C-alpha cells in the first residue's frame, strides 16, 4: 500500500461517484434552449431537402422510424420494433400505436409508405432507398418494405433526418413536395417539437409537442434557433451566455478559444455518421495528375501533420481514407503517405519528370471548395515547390463558380470537404464509382476515377448483410483506393459542439443535431 | 427615372448571369449533392434552361407588371421577402445617417473654431479612424467591448424573441437596445466624412465677409456660428449625405451580417452566396429606388436651407 495506490483508489472512487451522479441526474422539465445556427435553411422538410442546415430543425419537427445510439446500434423510435427476413430483402416495421402528427391525426403505416415514396422520388440521395421496390401496409401500424436486393444501408437511411415521416394528408395534396408551402409555414410534423415561427434568415422557434409519442418527452419547453452567419458574433454570443448551444463549429481558432471558457463544454463527439472529411482531389483523367506516380509524389510531399497542427490547430483528426475514422468501416492500415520529400522526388525522377534549369518539373493548378480550405491550397503551393511542381492557387468567387469548374473537370487539384452521410453506400461510393462520372454534377466522381475492381467491391459491399464480411470488403476497398489515390485524404473537418454547462444531455450520438433533442434539458 | 430603372434592371440581370454557376449548384451544395436529373429539373423549374434573351425579356416584362418573381432559395415571393426585411433596414440606415450627420456636424463645428488646436487634432484623428477602420472590424470590436466584456448590448438580432409579453415600451426599448451597436457601427464610417467636410466648409464660411459683418454687428459667438456660419456651410454636407446614401445602404450589408440584423443587407448577402438571382435583382431595384428617393429628399432639404436653389 503506497501513496500512488491511495491516489489511484481515491481517483477511481471519485470517478465512480461522478459517473453515478451523471447517470442518476434527473433531467429537468421546462426551459428554453437558445441555439445558434450558421445558415438559414431553405425550408424545414428533410424529406425533400438534405443537408445539416435543414437537418437540425428537421430532426426536431419530424420523427424517423429508428434512431441510433453512440455505438452505431439502431434503437426504436417511431418503429417500436423491426424484423429483417428473406436474406435482408424484407424489412417489417412495427410502429408505435399512439403516435400522432402535430395536428392530432394518427401516424399510420400509410404515412410511412407515403414518406418513403416521396423521399425516394425527391431526395438527392438516390442510393438510400433505391432497392426498395414496394411498401406494404397490412394494417395501420405495420409497414413492410420489400427490396430487390439486400441493402444494409437501409437501417441508417431510416434514421436521423434521412427518413422523416411526413403526413400524407398534408403533403399528398397534389402539390410538388419540394415547393410545398407547408415546408416552411404551418409545418405538420411527427417529432418532439412543433413549429411556432420560421423567419428565414432570422430565427426558428420550436415548442414542445405535448402529444409526442414518447411519454414525458421532450424535456425542453422551447427551442429558439437563432440564425447567426458571422462566426465571430456566434463566438461572442457563446462567451457572454446569450447562446446556449452551437453545433457544427469548424473554425479552428474559435474552437481553441472557446475551449478556454470555463462555462462552456466543447466536444468533437457526435459527428461520426455525418463524417466530414477534408481531402485533396486529383483529376485522374487529364493532365499530369492522370499519372498515379504524380499523385503519389504529391501525397508524399504534403505533410498531413502540418495541416493537423498548423492549419487545424490540433482540433481535427487524421483521416487516411475516404471513410470517416469514427465509422466502423474505417481502415487505418493503408499506405499513410507520411511526409517524405526524397521519396516524392525519386518517384517523379523515375517517372521521367525531370527538373528544368529553374528547378521546376511542371505546373499545376489548385482550387478550393470553400474559404476555410484556402490555407490548405496555399500550403500545397509551398509544399509542392519542394518537389519541383509549380502550383497556381485559383480562388473561386463563390461556391457555384468552384462547382462549375470542378464538376466540368477543368482542374488539376482541388481541396474539398465531403460528407459520408452514415453508410458508405450513401456518401462514399459516389466519389469512386465509374457509373457516377457525371459532368456538371458536383460531388459525383469528379476525379473521373475508374477501376473495375473497385466498382466490383463497392457493388458487393453494398448488398452484403454480414457485418464482418462487409468490413473486410470496405477494408480492401480503402487499401485499393489508397494505392490508386484518386484523392489524398488528410483530416476530418473539425466539427465541434459547443454548449453551456447548464445544458444537459446534448445530442452526442452519431448524427449530432441531425437527431432529435427530446432528451436535452436545462439544468437548475 | 423609368429609363434609369430599365437600365439598372438590364445591366444587373446581365452581370448576374455572366458569373459562372447558378442556383442549381447552390441548392446541390445545401443538399450535399444532387444528381444530373435533379440538376436538370431545378434548372427547368427556374427557367434557367431558356436562352439568355428569353430569360431577360421575361424578367423585364414581369418587373414592368410589378412582379419581381419568386425566390429560388426561399420559395417565397421576392416582393414579400423584401417588404418583410425593409423596415429593419430603413430603421438602421436612417438612424445611422441621422446620428452620423448630427455627430459629424457637431464635431466639424467644434473643430473649425480652433483649426490648429488640440480639439481639431482630436477630430482629425477620430475622422481618420473612421476612414481607415473596416466596418465589420469596428462591429466586432464593439461587440467584444459592449457585449462580452461589458455585457450591456446583445450580440445579434433586432429583438429578444424570448420576450413574449410586455407593453409597447418593453418592446420599444428592446429594439433600441438591439439597434444601438449596429447603428454606431454603420454611422462610424460617416462620422468621419461629415466632420471633415463640415470642418472644411465651416473654415471657409467663417472667413467670409458676411460672417465678419455679423461679428462687427456685435452678434454673440453662438449666433454667428449657428445662425450664420453653420447654415451656410451645411450645403456641401447635405449634398454629400444624399450622394453617400447608396454607400450607407451598401454598408448596411456588412453591418447587418455582423449583427444578424434582419434587414435587406442580410437578405442580399444570403442571395449573393446562394445565387438567388430574383431576390438579388429585386433588392438592387429597390436600392435604386431608395437612393433615388434619398437624392430627392436631399434636394428638398437643400431647397429648405437655401431658397435660392431651384429644383
Interface residues (C-beta under 8 A of the other chain):
Chain A: X32 X34 X40 X41 X42 X43 X49 X50 X51 X53 X54 X124 X125 X126 X179 X183 X184 X199 X200 X201 X202 X203 X205 X224 X226 X227 X228 X229 X230 X232 X233 X236 X237 X239 X240 X242 X243 X397 X398 X399 X400 X401 X402 X403 X404 X405 X407 X419 X421 X427 X430 X438 X440 X441 X442 X443 X444
Chain B: X19 X20 X21 X22 X23 X25 X26 X27 X28 X29 X30 X31 X32 X33 X34 X35 X36 X38 X39 X73 X74 X75 X76 X81 X84 X85 X140 X143 X144 X147 X148 X151 X154 X155 X156 X157 X158 X161 X162 X257 X258 X259 X260 X262 X266 X267 X269 X270 X272 X273 X275
